[in-house]
Amino acid sequence: MDGRDWSLFLQPYEQAVEELKVKFKTLRSELKSRESYTPIEFVTGRVKRTSSILEKAKRLQVPMDQIETGIEDIAGIRIMCQFVEDIHRVAEMIRIRKDLSLVYEKDYITNYKDSGYRSFHMIVEYPVQTSLGLKNVLAEVQVRTLAMNFWATIEHSLNYKYQESLPDDVRERLRKAAEAAFLLDTEMSSIRNEILDAQRGFEVKSNIVSSVLSDIQKLYFFHRVREAVHFQLRFNELWEKEDTGGIRLLSDDIQQALSRAKKGGAPK
């Protein structure tokens, strides 16, 4: 083993993980604003621990002076999706990005491992600006469904416990669990449109409610107290009845009242 300063060695990878997490989370927010739906459910990231790097280098027979190119997942990003279809959309968005370079892909969804492991891996090269200048680091982006991630997390824990030598009965039960997770993803895909319609409906209702309550507060700012109180009482009644259509009409009425207030018209 060489005498490198591992803390210093890992700093560019830590920076890459933090920057990529921010960028993918920002992409999620943008898609949600533009389309009311995002294929990205959430994003996590990690840098391999030194012990894990050394163990993997030994297992793959990677020389210590070739770790930066021989171990491609020192920096790791995980992007979770609701549906298998979302994985392919996210992968395409990553392919066309200009702030990183795609090295290669590994499709473990179509070509899943014997253990049952499923995920879509993308090895990317990401430029990090350090005090010594620009440094390109390799990172692995894993795109998977929530069901795939749940299974993979359990498998990882068991492999750690048994030091990569799982008993045959545990291995078989894991394989069956992987099939069950895949069937769950398949079933969710079959009712994807119904799920998305329900989620969009909830999002629309939530946005309207937030807008109405915010606009009522704006009326107080314009000293339209009577109008604000009147609209609040109407909202309370409609909310109790779960009348979304009525709340939409109320929103229109409040918008008109705000327009009059901004023009300095007489309060109603």
LUMLUM-192676 format. One line per field, with one value per atom (N, C-alpha, C): residue number from 1; residue in one letter; z, x, y. Coordinates in steps of 0.1 Angstrom, whole numbers, m for minus. Example, Ala and Ser with C-alpha at 12.3 -4.5 7.8 and 13.67 -1.06 7.14 Angstrom:
2
nr (1, 1, 1, 2, 2, 2)
rest (a, a, a, s, s, s)
z (78, 78, 78, 71, 71, 79)
x (132, 123, 132, 128, 137, 129)
y (m57, m45, m33, m22, m11, 0)
END
This chain:
268
nr (1, 1, 1, 2, 2, 2, 3, 3, 3, 4, 4, 4, 5, 5, 5, 6, 6, 6, 7, 7, 7, 8, 8, 8, 9, 9, 9, 10, 10, 10, 11, 11, 11, 12, 12, 12, 13, 13, 13, 14, 14, 14, 15, 15, 15, 16, 16, 16, 17, 17, 17, 18, 18, 18, 19, 19, 19, 20, 20, 20, 21, 21, 21, 22, 22, 22, 23, 23, 23, 24, 24, 24, 25, 25, 25, 26, 26, 26, 27, 27, 27, 28, 28, 28, 29, 29, 29, 30, 30, 30, 31, 31, 31, 32, 32, 32, 33, 33, 33, 34, 34, 34, 35, 35, 35, 36, 36, 36, 37, 37, 37, 38, 38, 38, 39, 39, 39, 40, 40, 40, 41, 41, 41, 42, 42, 42, 43, 43, 43, 44, 44, 44, 45, 45, 45, 46, 46, 46, 47, 47, 47, 48, 48, 48, 49, 49, 49, 50, 50, 50, 51, 51, 51, 52, 52, 52, 53, 53, 53, 54, 54, 54, 55, 55, 55, 56, 56, 56, 57, 57, 57, 58, 58, 58, 59, 59, 59, 60, 60, 60, 61, 61, 61, 62, 62, 62, 63, 63, 63, 64, 64, 64, 65, 65, 65, 66, 66, 66, 67, 67, 67, 68, 68, 68, 69, 69, 69, 70, 70, 70, 71, 71, 71, 72, 72, 72, 73, 73, 73, 74, 74, 74, 75, 75, 75, 76, 76, 76, 77, 77, 77, 78, 78, 78, 79, 79, 79, 80, 80, 80, 81, 81, 81, 82, 82, 82, 83, 83, 83, 84, 84, 84, 85, 85, 85, 86, 86, 86, 87, 87, 87, 88, 88, 88, 89, 89, 89, 90, 90, 90, 91, 91, 91, 92, 92, 92, 93, 93, 93, 94, 94, 94, 95, 95, 95, 96, 96, 96, 97, 97, 97, 98, 98, 98, 99, 99, 99, 100, 100, 100, 101, 101, 101, 102, 102, 102, 103, 103, 103, 104, 104, 104, 105, 105, 105, 106, 106, 106, 107, 107, 107, 108, 108, 108, 109, 109, 109, 110, 110, 110, 111, 111, 111, 112, 112, 112, 113, 113, 113, 114, 114, 114, 115, 115, 115, 116, 116, 116, 117, 117, 117, 118, 118, 118, 119, 119, 119, 120, 120, 120, 121, 121, 121, 122, 122, 122, 123, 123, 123, 124, 124, 124, 125, 125, 125, 126, 126, 126, 127, 127, 127, 128, 128, 128, 129, 129, 129, 130, 130, 130, 131, 131, 131, 132, 132, 132, 133, 133, 133, 134, 134, 134, 135, 135, 135, 136, 136, 136, 137, 137, 137, 138, 138, 138, 139, 139, 139, 140, 140, 140, 141, 141, 141, 142, 142, 142, 143, 143, 143, 144, 144, 144, 145, 145, 145, 146, 146, 146, 147, 147, 147, 148, 148, 148, 149, 149, 149, 150, 150, 150, 151, 151, 151, 152, 152, 152, 153, 153, 153, 154, 154, 154, 155, 155, 155, 156, 156, 156, 157, 157, 157, 158, 158, 158, 159, 159, 159, 160, 160, 160, 161, 161, 161, 162, 162, 162, 163, 163, 163, 164, 164, 164, 165, 165, 165, 166, 166, 166, 167, 167, 167, 168, 168, 168, 169, 169, 169, 170, 170, 170, 171, 171, 171, 172, 172, 172, 173, 173, 173, 174, 174, 174, 175, 175, 175, 176, 176, 176, 177, 177, 177, 178, 178, 178, 179, 179, 179, 180, 180, 180, 181, 181, 181, 182, 182, 182, 183, 183, 183, 184, 184, 184, 185, 185, 185, 186, 186, 186, 187, 187, 187, 188, 188, 188, 189, 189, 189, 190, 190, 190, 191, 191, 191, 192, 192, 192, 193, 193, 193, 194, 194, 194, 195, 195, 195, 196, 196, 196, 197, 197, 197, 198, 198, 198, 199, 199, 199, 200, 200, 200, 201, 201, 201, 202, 202, 202, 203, 203, 203, 204, 204, 204, 205, 205, 205, 206, 206, 206, 207, 207, 207, 208, 208, 208, 209, 209, 209, 210, 210, 210, 211, 211, 211, 212, 212, 212, 213, 213, 213, 214, 214, 214, 215, 215, 215, 216, 216, 216, 217, 217, 217, 218, 218, 218, 219, 219, 219, 220, 220, 220, 221, 221, 221, 222, 222, 222, 223, 223, 223, 224, 224, 224, 225, 225, 225, 226, 226, 226, 227, 227, 227, 228, 228, 228, 229, 229, 229, 230, 230, 230, 231, 231, 231, 232, 232, 232, 233, 233, 233, 234, 234, 234, 235, 235, 235, 236, 236, 236, 237, 237, 237, 238, 238, 238, 239, 239, 239, 240, 240, 240, 241, 241, 241, 242, 242, 242, 243, 243, 243, 244, 244, 244, 245, 245, 245, 246, 246, 246, 247, 247, 247, 248, 248, 248, 249, 249, 249, 250, 250, 250, 251, 251, 251, 252, 252, 252, 253, 253, 253, 254, 254, 254, 255, 255, 255, 256, 256, 256, 257, 257, 257, 258, 258, 258, 259, 259, 259, 260, 260, 260, 261, 261, 261, 262, 262, 262, 263, 263, 263, 264, 264, 264, 265, 265, 265, 266, 266, 266, 267, 267, 267, 268, 268, 268)
rest (m, m, m, d, d, d, g, g, g, r, r, r, d, d, d, w, w, w, s, s, s, l, l, l, f, f, f, l, l, l, q, q, q, p, p, p, y, y, y, e, e, e, q, q, q, a, a, a, v, v, v, e, e, e, e, e, e, l, l, l, k, k, k, v, v, v, k, k, k, f, f, f, k, k, k, t, t, t, l, l, l, r, r, r, s, s, s, e, e, e, l, l, l, k, k, k, s, s, s, r, r, r, e, e, e, s, s, s, y, y, y, t, t, t, p, p, p, i, i, i, e, e, e, f, f, f, v, v, v, t, t, t, g, g, g, r, r, r, v, v, v, k, k, k, r, r, r, t, t, t, s, s, s, s, s, s, i, i, i, l, l, l, e, e, e, k, k, k, a, a, a, k, k, k, r, r, r, l, l, l, q, q, q, v, v, v, p, p, p, m, m, m, d, d, d, q, q, q, i, i, i, e, e, e, t, t, t, g, g, g, i, i, i, e, e, e, d, d, d, i, i, i, a, a, a, g, g, g, i, i, i, r, r, r, i, i, i, m, m, m, c, c, c, q, q, q, f, f, f, v, v, v, e, e, e, d, d, d, i, i, i, h, h, h, r, r, r, v, v, v, a, a, a, e, e, e, m, m, m, i, i, i, r, r, r, i, i, i, r, r, r, k, k, k, d, d, d, l, l, l, s, s, s, l, l, l, v, v, v, y, y, y, e, e, e, k, k, k, d, d, d, y, y, y, i, i, i, t, t, t, n, n, n, y, y, y, k, k, k, d, d, d, s, s, s, g, g, g, y, y, y, r, r, r, s, s, s, f, f, f, h, h, h, m, m, m, i, i, i, v, v, v, e, e, e, y, y, y, p, p, p, v, v, v, q, q, q, t, t, t, s, s, s, l, l, l, g, g, g, l, l, l, k, k, k, n, n, n, v, v, v, l, l, l, a, a, a, e, e, e, v, v, v, q, q, q, v, v, v, r, r, r, t, t, t, l, l, l, a, a, a, m, m, m, n, n, n, f, f, f, w, w, w, a, a, a, t, t, t, i, i, i, e, e, e, h, h, h, s, s, s, l, l, l, n, n, n, y, y, y, k, k, k, y, y, y, q, q, q, e, e, e, s, s, s, l, l, l, p, p, p, d, d, d, d, d, d, v, v, v, r, r, r, e, e, e, r, r, r, l, l, l, r, r, r, k, k, k, a, a, a, a, a, a, e, e, e, a, a, a, a, a, a, f, f, f, l, l, l, l, l, l, d, d, d, t, t, t, e, e, e, m, m, m, s, s, s, s, s, s, i, i, i, r, r, r, n, n, n, e, e, e, i, i, i, l, l, l, d, d, d, a, a, a, q, q, q, r, r, r, g, g, g, f, f, f, e, e, e, v, v, v, k, k, k, s, s, s, n, n, n, i, i, i, v, v, v, s, s, s, s, s, s, v, v, v, l, l, l, s, s, s, d, d, d, i, i, i, q, q, q, k, k, k, l, l, l, y, y, y, f, f, f, f, f, f, h, h, h, r, r, r, v, v, v, r, r, r, e, e, e, a, a, a, v, v, v, h, h, h, f, f, f, q, q, q, l, l, l, r, r, r, f, f, f, n, n, n, e, e, e, l, l, l, w, w, w, e, e, e, k, k, k, e, e, e, d, d, d, t, t, t, g, g, g, g, g, g, i, i, i, r, r, r, l, l, l, l, l, l, s, s, s, d, d, d, d, d, d, i, i, i, q, q, q, q, q, q, a, a, a, l, l, l, s, s, s, r, r, r, a, a, a, k, k, k, k, k, k, g, g, g, g, g, g, a, a, a, p, p, p, k, k, k)
z (0, 0, 0, m8, m9, 3, 5, 17, 14, 4, 0, 12, 11, 20, 15, 21, 16, 17, 27, 29, 17, 14, 3, m11, m12, m24, m27, m17, m18, m20, m17, m18, m31, m43, m56, m58, m52, m54, m45, m33, m24, m31, m37, m44, m56, m63, m75, m70, m59, m54, m50, m43, m38, m50, m60, m72, m80, m82, m90, m83, m70, m63, m64, m63, m65, m79, m89, m103, m106, m101, m104, m96, m84, m76, m82, m88, m95, m108, m115, m126, m122, m111, m106, m103, m97, m94, m107, m117, m129, m137, m137, m144, m137, m124, m116, m119, m121, m124, m138, m147, m161, m165, m159, m164, m153, m141, m129, m126, m133, m129, m133, m124, m127, m126, m135, m134, m123, m117, m106, m92, m85, m72, m61, m60, m51, m55, m50, m54, m41, m41, m30, m36, m28, m32, m21, m24, m14, m21, m12, m16, m9, m17, m10, 1, 12, 23, 18, 25, 21, 22, 32, 33, 22, 17, 6, m7, m9, m21, m21, m9, m8, m11, m5, m7, m22, m28, m42, m51, m48, m56, m55, m43, m41, m48, m48, m54, m70, m75, m90, m94, m85, m88, m95, m90, m95, m88, m95, m88, m82, m71, m63, m71, m81, m89, m100, m101, m112, m106, m93, m87, m93, m97, m102, m115, m123, m135, m134, m124, m123, m114, m106, m97, m101, m107, m114, m105, m93, m85, m71, m71, m58, m55, m65, m64, m69, m61, m66, m64, m74, m73, m76, m68, m71, m73, m84, m88, m88, m79, m77, m86, m92, m100, m96, m99, m96, m105, m118, m128, m136, m142, m150, m162, m168, m179, m176, m164, m160, m160, m158, m158, m171, m182, m196, m199, m194, m197, m190, m177, m169, m176, m180, m187, m199, m207, m219, m216, m205, m201, m196, m190, m186, m198, m208, m220, m227, m227, m235, m227, m214, m206, m211, m210, m215, m204, m191, m180, m175, m182, m179, m192, m192, m204, m200, m208, m206, m211, m202, m206, m212, m204, m209, m200, m204, m197, m194, m183, m180, m176, m185, m183, m176, m163, m155, m153, m161, m160, m171, m183, m194, m192, m188, m185, m170, m163, m148, m144, m132, m127, m122, m121, m116, m103, m95, m81, m81, m93, m94, m94, m92, m91, m104, m103, m114, m112, m121, m120, m134, m136, m148, m144, m148, m144, m155, m152, m162, m155, m162, m157, m165, m157, m163, m158, m166, m162, m160, m148, m143, m140, m145, m142, m129, m120, m107, m107, m103, m102, m88, m87, m75, m74, m62, m60, m70, m75, m84, m99, m101, m115, m117, m129, m133, m132, m125, m124, m128, m138, m142, m133, m127, m119, m125, m123, m127, m116, m120, m110, m117, m108, m112, m109, m119, m116, m118, m107, m107, m108, m118, m119, m117, m108, m104, m99, m98, m92, m77, m70, m55, m51, m58, m55, m57, m68, m71, m60, m56, m46, m32, m29, m16, m16, m27, m28, m28, m35, m36, m23, m15, m2, 8, 7, 15, 11, m2, m7, m2, m3, 1, 15, 24, 38, 41, 34, 36, 31, 19, 14, 24, 30, 40, 52, 56, 68, 65, 53, 50, 42, 41, 33, 19, 12, m2, m4, 7, 5, 11, 4, 9, 10, 20, 21, 9, 4, m7, m5, 7, 10, 10, 15, 15, 1, m7, m20, m28, m26, m33, m29, m16, m11, m17, m18, m23, m38, m45, m59, m61, m53, m53, m50, m40, m36, m48, m55, m67, m77, m79, m89, m84, m71, m66, m68, m66, m68, m82, m91, m106, m109, m104, m107, m101, m90, m85, m94, m99, m109, m122, m126, m138, m136, m124, m121, m120, m114, m113, m126, m135, m149, m156, m153, m160, m156, m144, m140, m139, m146, m145, m148, m158, m162, m150, m144, m133, m121, m119, m107, m110, m122, m126, m125, m130, m130, m115, m107, m92, m86, m90, m84, m89, m102, m108, m102, m99, m93, m79, m72, m58, m59, m69, m70, m74, m83, m87, m76, m68, m57, m47, m44, m34, m39, m52, m57, m56, m59, m59, m44, m35, m21, m16, m19, m15, m21, m34, m41, m35, m32, m26, m12, m4, 10, 9, m1, m2, m7, m17, m22, m12, m3, 7, 16, 19, 27, 20, 7, 0, 1, 2, 3, 16, 27, 39, 37, 29, 26, 20, 12, 5, 14, 26, 36, 31, 24, 20, 30, 42, 53, 51, 48, 46, 35, 24, 13, 17, 24, 29, 38, 47, 57, 49, 40, 32, 24, 18, 10, 19, 31, 40, 44, 47, 51, 40, 27, 16, 14, 16, 14, 25, 37, 48, 45, 40, 36, 25, 15, 3, 7, 16, 20, 28, 37, 44, 35, 24, 14, 4, 5, m5, m19, m21, m34, m41, m49, m56, m67, m74, m84, m79, m67, m61, m56, m52, m48, m60, m72, m84, m88, m86, m89, m79, m66, m56, m59, m64, m68, m79, m88, m99, m93, m83, m77, m69, m62, m54, m63, m75, m84, m89, m92, m96, m85, m73, m62, m60, m62, m61, m72, m84, m96, m93, m87, m83, m73, m63, m52, m57, m67, m72, m80, m86, m93, m84, m72, m62, m62, m68, m68, m54, m54, m41, m37, m24, m19, m19, m22, m22, m8)
x (9, 0, 9, 5, 13, 9, 17, 15, 8, m2, m9, m18, m21, m30, m44, m51, m64, m74, m74, m83, m82, m69, m67, m71, m68, m71, m86, m94, m108, m116, m109, m116, m122, m116, m122, m135, m134, m146, m157, m154, m164, m171, m162, m167, m176, m172, m180, m194, m194, m207, m216, m211, m219, m224, m216, m220, m230, m228, m238, m251, m251, m263, m271, m265, m272, m277, m270, m274, m286, m286, m297, m309, m307, m319, m325, m316, m321, m329, m324, m331, m345, m345, m358, m368, m363, m372, m377, m368, m372, m382, m380, m390, m404, m403, m416, m423, m416, m422, m427, m420, m424, m435, m434, m443, m452, m451, m459, m456, m446, m442, m427, m420, m406, m403, m395, m391, m381, m376, m366, m374, m374, m381, m372, m359, m350, m336, m326, m312, m303, m294, m285, m271, m261, m247, m238, m227, m217, m203, m193, m179, m175, m169, m165, m155, m156, m147, m133, m123, m110, m108, m114, m113, m120, m132, m139, m131, m124, m116, m104, m98, m87, m91, m103, m108, m112, m118, m121, m109, m99, m86, m80, m80, m74, m82, m95, m104, m102, m101, m100, m86, m77, m62, m58, m64, m60, m48, m37, m25, m29, m22, m25, m23, m14, m11, m22, m31, m41, m56, m57, m70, m79, m74, m83, m90, m84, m90, m95, m89, m93, m105, m109, m121, m130, m141, m149, m160, m162, m173, m169, m157, m153, m163, m167, m178, m191, m201, m214, m226, m235, m247, m258, m269, m281, m293, m299, m312, m323, m333, m344, m356, m363, m375, m387, m399, m411, m412, m410, m413, m400, m400, m389, m388, m399, m399, m392, m392, m386, m370, m366, m351, m345, m352, m347, m347, m357, m358, m347, m344, m333, m320, m318, m305, m303, m314, m312, m309, m314, m311, m296, m291, m277, m268, m272, m264, m261, m271, m270, m265, m261, m256, m242, m239, m226, m216, m221, m212, m205, m207, m201, m199, m191, m189, m193, m201, m204, m193, m188, m178, m184, m193, m200, m212, m221, m233, m233, m240, m242, m257, m264, m278, m281, m282, m285, m300, m308, m323, m326, m322, m324, m316, m303, m294, m291, m300, m299, m289, m283, m273, m280, m272, m278, m284, m279, m284, m298, m302, m315, m313, m301, m298, m302, m309, m313, m310, m305, m302, m296, m296, m290, m278, m266, m254, m248, m243, m237, m223, m212, m200, m197, m195, m193, m180, m175, m163, m167, m164, m169, m158, m157, m146, m148, m138, m139, m128, m131, m122, m115, m102, m95, m85, m79, m69, m57, m55, m44, m48, m61, m66, m77, m81, m92, m87, m96, m93, m106, m104, m115, m116, m127, m129, m140, m138, m149, m159, m172, m183, m192, m199, m209, m223, m231, m245, m254, m261, m270, m284, m292, m306, m314, m323, m331, m345, m354, m367, m365, m376, m376, m375, m382, m382, m368, m362, m348, m338, m340, m331, m333, m345, m348, m341, m343, m336, m321, m315, m301, m295, m302, m297, m297, m307, m307, m296, m294, m284, m270, m268, m255, m252, m262, m260, m257, m264, m262, m248, m244, m231, m220, m222, m213, m212, m224, m224, m217, m219, m213, m201, m195, m183, m183, m194, m195, m197, m199, m201, m215, m225, m239, m242, m248, m253, m263, m263, m272, m286, m291, m305, m308, m299, m301, m300, m291, m290, m302, m308, m321, m332, m333, m344, m343, m330, m328, m332, m329, m332, m348, m355, m369, m375, m368, m373, m370, m359, m357, m368, m372, m383, m396, m398, m410, m410, m398, m396, m398, m393, m395, m410, m417, m431, m439, m434, m440, m438, m426, m423, m432, m433, m441, m456, m461, m475, m477, m468, m469, m468, m460, m459, m473, m480, m492, m503, m502, m512, m506, m495, m487, m496, m504, m512, m522, m528, m537, m530, m518, m510, m506, m502, m498, m509, m521, m533, m536, m536, m539, m529, m516, m506, m507, m510, m512, m524, m535, m547, m544, m536, m532, m524, m514, m505, m513, m523, m531, m539, m545, m553, m544, m533, m523, m519, m516, m512, m523, m535, m546, m549, m549, m551, m540, m527, m517, m518, m522, m524, m535, m547, m558, m554, m548, m545, m534, m525, m515, m522, m531, m538, m547, m553, m561, m552, m540, m531, m527, m526, m522, m533, m546, m557, m555, m551, m548, m537, m528, m517, m523, m533, m539, m551, m551, m561, m576, m577, m591, m595, m597, m600, m613, m624, m637, m637, m630, m629, m621, m610, m602, m609, m617, m624, m635, m642, m653, m647, m636, m630, m625, m620, m615, m627, m638, m650, m655, m654, m658, m649, m636, m626, m628, m631, m633, m645, m655, m667, m664, m658, m654, m645, m635, m625, m632, m642, m649, m657, m662, m669, m660, m647, m638, m642, m646, m651, m640, m632, m620, m625, m636, m641, m644, m651, m655, m643, m632, m620, m613, m614, m609, m616, m630, m638, m635, m633, m629, m616, m607, m593, m595, m604, m606, m612, m621, m627, m617, m608, m598, m588, m585, m576, m582, m595, m602, m601, m603, m603, m589, m579, m565, m562, m568, m565, m572, m584, m590, m582, m577, m569, m557, m550, m538, m540, m553, m556, m562, m563, m568, m583, m590, m605, m611, m624, m631, m633, m631, m633, m648, m650, m664, m669)
y (m12, 0, 12, 22, 35, 44, 54, 63, 75, 75, 87, 92, 105, 111, 109, 99, 95, 106, 114, 125, 135, 138, 147, 140, 128, 120, 120, 119, 118, 131, 142, 155, 158, 156, 158, 149, 137, 128, 134, 138, 144, 156, 165, 176, 172, 162, 158, 153, 145, 140, 151, 161, 172, 180, 183, 191, 183, 170, 163, 161, 160, 159, 172, 183, 196, 197, 193, 194, 185, 173, 164, 168, 173, 178, 190, 199, 211, 206, 196, 191, 186, 179, 174, 185, 196, 208, 214, 215, 222, 214, 201, 192, 193, 193, 194, 207, 218, 231, 231, 226, 226, 216, 204, 194, 188, 193, 189, 174, 168, 155, 154, 147, 145, 130, 125, 110, 108, 118, 117, 118, 107, 107, 114, 109, 116, 112, 119, 117, 115, 106, 104, 103, 104, 102, 98, 92, 88, 87, 88, 85, 72, 63, 50, 53, 45, 46, 40, 45, 40, 25, 19, 4, m3, 3, m3, m2, 9, 11, 1, m1, m10, m25, m28, m42, m44, m34, m36, m36, m28, m28, m42, m48, m61, m72, m71, m81, m80, m68, m67, m66, m67, m67, m54, m43, m30, m24, m21, m16, m2, 1, 13, 26, 25, 37, 39, 29, 30, 30, 34, 34, 44, 55, 66, 61, 53, 48, 33, 26, 12, 10, 19, 18, 30, 27, 37, 43, 36, 41, 46, 52, 59, 70, 77, 87, 80, 80, 73, 82, 82, 89, 79, 80, 72, 80, 78, 85, 75, 77, 68, 73, 64, 67, 59, 63, 56, 44, 46, 36, 32, 20, 16, 25, 29, 38, 51, 56, 68, 67, 55, 52, 56, 51, 54, 69, 76, 90, 97, 94, 100, 97, 84, 81, 89, 92, 100, 114, 119, 133, 134, 123, 123, 123, 115, 113, 127, 136, 148, 160, 157, 168, 172, 185, 191, 193, 191, 193, 180, 169, 157, 149, 139, 130, 116, 110, 96, 87, 78, 69, 56, 50, 38, 35, 26, 23, 8, 4, m10, m12, m19, m21, m34, m33, m45, m46, m39, m41, m52, m49, m59, m71, m69, m80, m80, m85, m85, m96, m94, m103, m116, m127, m139, m138, m129, m127, m121, m115, m108, m93, m88, m74, m67, m56, m48, m33, m27, m12, m8, 5, 10, 19, 15, 22, 30, 42, 50, 55, 52, 57, 70, 81, 94, 100, 109, 117, 131, 135, 148, 158, 170, 179, 186, 186, 193, 203, 215, 226, 226, 223, 222, 234, 235, 245, 244, 231, 229, 229, 232, 233, 223, 221, 212, 197, 189, 175, 167, 158, 149, 137, 134, 122, 114, 101, 91, 90, 89, 87, 77, 69, 60, 65, 67, 71, 59, 55, 44, 49, 45, 49, 37, 37, 25, 29, 20, 22, 21, 25, 24, 9, 0, m14, m20, m16, m21, m16, m4, 2, m5, m8, m15, m29, m36, m50, m48, m39, m38, m34, m26, m22, m34, m42, m54, m64, m65, m75, m70, m57, m51, m54, m52, m55, m69, m78, m93, m97, m91, m94, m89, m78, m73, m83, m87, m96, m109, m115, m128, m127, m114, m112, m118, m114, m118, m133, m141, m155, m159, m155, m158, m173, m178, m191, m194, m206, m209, m206, m209, m206, m191, m183, m169, m163, m169, m164, m167, m179, m183, m174, m171, m163, m148, m144, m130, m130, m141, m141, m141, m148, m148, m134, m127, m114, m104, m106, m98, m99, m112, m114, m107, m108, m101, m86, m80, m66, m62, m71, m68, m69, m79, m80, m68, m63, m50, m39, m37, m26, m28, m41, m43, m40, m43, m40, m25, m18, m4, 3, m2, 3, 1, m10, m13, m3, 3, 13, 27, 29, 41, 54, 53, 65, 69, 58, 61, 67, 62, 67, 82, 85, 98, 108, 103, 112, 116, 106, 108, 118, 116, 125, 139, 140, 154, 161, 153, 158, 164, 156, 160, 173, 173, 185, 197, 196, 207, 213, 204, 208, 215, 210, 216, 230, 231, 244, 255, 250, 260, 265, 255, 259, 268, 266, 275, 288, 289, 301, 310, 303, 310, 316, 308, 313, 324, 323, 334, 347, 345, 357, 364, 356, 362, 371, 366, 374, 387, 386, 398, 409, 405, 414, 422, 415, 422, 433, 430, 440, 453, 451, 462, 468, 464, 468, 465, 454, 449, 439, 443, 434, 427, 434, 428, 417, 421, 411, 399, 401, 390, 381, 386, 378, 370, 377, 371, 359, 361, 350, 339, 342, 332, 323, 329, 321, 312, 318, 310, 298, 301, 290, 279, 283, 273, 264, 270, 262, 252, 257, 249, 238, 241, 231, 220, 223, 213, 204, 209, 201, 194, 197, 191, 195, 207, 212, 218, 210, 216, 225, 222, 231, 245, 244, 257, 265, 258, 265, 272, 265, 271, 284, 284, 296, 307, 303, 312, 319, 311, 317, 328, 325, 335, 348, 347, 358, 366, 359, 366, 373, 367, 373, 387, 387, 399, 409, 405, 415, 420, 412, 417, 427, 424, 433, 447, 447, 460, 467, 459, 465, 472, 466, 471, 484, 485, 497, 508, 504, 514, 516, 505, 506, 505, 509, 508, 494, 491, 477, 473, 461, 456, 452)
END
